């Protein structure tokens, strides 16, 4: 019986090799998260930046469990039957942000298509608990598409997060092979609805992974589609294959090209663009400070 050979994954270029931190901050953050029984997308999604972020005393909280109801071919988060929501999780997230003294927090979640509201009420409760424990904190939510249900979007918006983030992830052509159950137009619709409801009183944000086989024209089209949906903030980062069971990397995009794409995004009218090989949706999210912009005008002060 012949064994099926699996081609080796390509070697990482120099600009994607990470030096692990040597400070004690990493262990302190891990102990805090473990003590409060909190999940993070940092670990669940095998984010390459989590050593750096935890060492600096920050993390992206992933609520509503560890098991996602979707099986996107780029994502390392586990797929399976989710457990019941934990009623005390919002309070535990709030306590973690208080102990870490965060000024900007990103809260995300697995897709919960098993729930009628997709977990939107749990988002609302978590936002409100965090704000109560941390006056003045900037709250950014990175949400699933909620199947584009109006009542779910409105539920999250009722808690008044400063930034509403939903990732487009990839270009139109590649979406069916990259994102399980999600659609390109549905994601644009979610972002468009947020701006229609809240206008300039909220910032919308989205991210695209590069290196999956997209062309430059397709990327620029996706960026323009986001702008037409009213998207304010954009992240562009390199896709990295988390395991052999996930989509392979087609191309490692150079830092120079990322820089050029970022400059193009700024010319398109995005108010802030983070573009680089190691950029992720929540990586250095606090570099965009909503308090530096005038509501209704979006001009720097």
Secondary structure, DSSP 8 states (H G I E B T S, - for coil): -------------GGG------STHHHHHHHHHHHTT--BHHHHTT-TTHHHHHHTT---EEES-S-BS---TT--S-BS------TTHHHHHHHHHHHHT-SEEEEEE---TTSTTTTHHHHHHHHHHHHHHSTT-EEEEE---GGG-HHHHHHHHTT--SEEE---BS-HHHHHHHSSS--HHHHHHHHHHHHHHHGGGSEEEEEEEE-SS--HHHHHHHHHHHHHTT--EEEEEE----STTS--------HHHHHHHHHHHHHHT-SEEEESTT--TTTTGGGS-GGGB-TTT--B-
